[in-house]
Every structure is written in structure tokens, then in C-alpha cells.
Amino acid sequence: YGFPGEDESTIRDTENFFKLIDHPFVGFMTTPIPGTQIYKDAIEKGLILREEDYLSKLTSGYNRSEALVNLTDFSDIDLIEKWQ
């Protein structure tokens, strides 16, 4: 979940794909990793405001109650609800 440009339709497509291949769906949030283009884009767009704080949270593991950064057009609350 959480890839730039994602919408209700792409979420359904992903969930349906996992059902089609009979694989347990485990949703992970798209997370920008330093050195990747998506990380650079998030910095440039101001989605990562305090880089040191972001990196600290990144190294502490995943948390299903919040996204480290929201790359979508969904509100933060809507994105978390879709992820859960």
C-alpha cells in the first residue's frame, strides 16, 4: 500500500491478484529508503520534513498504526484504514 498514484482501483487489483494466486495477502506500506528515487522524490516534495526523525523511525521497524510517509492522495487516516 501507499505507492504514489495509488487509488481504490489499484488497491482492489492488488488484493484480487493475491486472491487469484491463492497467496495470503500481507499488506506492507511503501517506505522510501535512502538512496532510492522514491526517497529523493519524498524529500523534494516535502513529505519527509525532518529527515533525522524519519531515519530514526525507519530503523525502529514497521508500525501498522502509522505510515512513516504518505505518498498517496489519500488522507493519512484513510491510508491507514485501507492498510489495516
C-alpha positions as CSV (number, residue, x, y, z in Angstrom):
1,Y,0.0,0.0,0.0
2,G,0.9,3.6,-0.3
3,F,2.6,3.8,-3.7
4,P,2.4,7.2,-5.4
5,G,-0.7,7.3,-7.7
6,E,-2.4,4.5,-5.9
7,D,-6.2,4.7,-5.8
8,E,-9.2,2.5,-4.8
9,S,-8.9,0.6,-8.1
10,T,-5.2,-0.3,-7.7
11,I,-5.7,-1.4,-4.2
12,R,-8.5,-3.8,-5.3
13,D,-6.4,-5.0,-8.2
14,T,-3.6,-5.9,-5.8
15,E,-5.9,-7.6,-3.3
16,N,-7.6,-9.6,-6.2
17,F,-4.2,-10.7,-7.5
18,F,-3.3,-12.2,-4.2
19,K,-6.7,-14.0,-4.1
20,L,-6.2,-15.2,-7.7
21,I,-2.8,-16.8,-6.9
22,D,-4.2,-18.2,-3.6
23,H,-1.5,-16.4,-1.6
24,P,-2.1,-14.9,1.8
25,F,-2.2,-11.2,1.3
26,V,0.1,-9.3,3.7
27,G,0.0,-5.6,3.0
28,F,3.1,-3.6,3.5
29,M,3.4,0.2,3.3
30,T,5.6,1.6,0.6
31,T,8.5,3.1,2.5
32,P,11.1,5.4,0.9
33,I,14.6,4.1,1.6
34,P,17.6,6.4,1.4
35,G,19.3,6.3,-1.9
36,T,16.2,5.4,-3.9
37,Q,14.4,7.7,-6.3
38,I,11.2,7.5,-4.3
39,Y,13.1,8.8,-1.2
40,K,14.6,11.7,-3.2
41,D,11.1,12.5,-4.5
42,A,9.6,12.4,-1.0
43,I,12.3,14.8,0.2
44,E,11.8,17.2,-2.8
45,K,8.0,17.2,-2.3
46,G,8.4,18.0,1.4
47,L,6.8,14.7,2.5
48,I,9.8,14.0,4.7
49,L,10.3,17.2,6.8
50,R,12.7,16.1,9.5
51,E,15.0,13.6,7.8
52,E,16.8,12.6,11.0
53,D,13.5,11.8,12.7
54,Y,12.3,9.8,9.7
55,L,15.5,7.8,9.6
56,S,15.2,7.1,13.3
57,K,11.7,5.7,12.8
58,L,12.8,3.8,9.8
59,T,15.3,1.8,11.8
60,S,12.9,1.1,14.6
61,G,10.8,-1.3,12.4
62,Y,7.3,-1.2,10.9
63,N,4.3,0.1,12.7
64,R,0.8,-0.7,11.4
65,S,-0.8,2.2,13.2
66,E,1.0,4.9,11.1
67,A,2.8,5.3,7.8
68,L,6.2,6.9,8.0
69,V,5.3,9.0,5.0
70,N,2.1,9.2,2.9
71,L,3.0,9.1,-0.8
72,T,-0.6,8.9,-1.9
73,D,-3.5,11.4,-2.4
74,F,-5.4,9.6,0.4
75,S,-5.6,11.3,3.8
76,D,-3.3,9.8,6.4
77,I,-6.4,8.4,8.2
78,D,-7.8,6.9,5.0
79,L,-4.5,5.4,4.1
80,I,-4.1,3.7,7.5
81,E,-7.7,2.4,7.4
82,K,-7.1,0.8,4.0
83,W,-3.8,-0.7,5.2
84,Q,-5.3,-2.4,8.2
